[in-house]
């Protein structure tokens, strides 16, 4: 937290604003809690998005130490069923989501530097609730740390896979059916030990 925010939070009156940004493939949702307008740099956060409505509920965010990846549950109140269906489509899965806590200067309306990032993640699983006269789209937001648990399936020691990451690299051009049965490193002995006695200062042992 910046010194400006700490000083403001220590005051008698504090104007707080929660900021939500969801970057969709063809639209960016910028919402703030309440019905006001918060301008942060070139970004404008409003209480209502013209396409996807307003914030419904946001799960309480707490800081803690544990052995599980944090997640976030929030809901939007879309104005139409078609908007809810669009946001629930597979094309929206993985869209970056950010949530900040901002302090707003009551006199100027400016956001004090810098809003604190409370959560960074991506859209995961949507669930639409429809009741009489109400429509709510619940969104499960996966933490950005989820990426660390994705398996490296498909990664192979082959020319085609290597060039898919490094297009100009040709080091594996003639590699065919390479199999690595066992890797050895610290704590394990290599296949052979060769001594080079003619090296200056008594020789060096090299592994091959």
Buried (B, 14 or more C-beta within 10 A) or exposed (E): EEEEBEEBEEEEEEBEBBBBBBBBEEBEBBBBBBEEEBEBEEEEBBBBBEBBBBBBEBEEEEEEEEEEEBBBBBBBBBBEEEBBEBBBEEEBEEBBBBBBBBBBEEEEEEBBEBBEEBBBBBBBEBEBEEEEEEBBBBBBBBBBEBEEEEEEEEEEEBBEEBBEEEEEEEEBEEEEEEEEEEEEEEEEEEEEEEEEEEEEEEEEEEEE
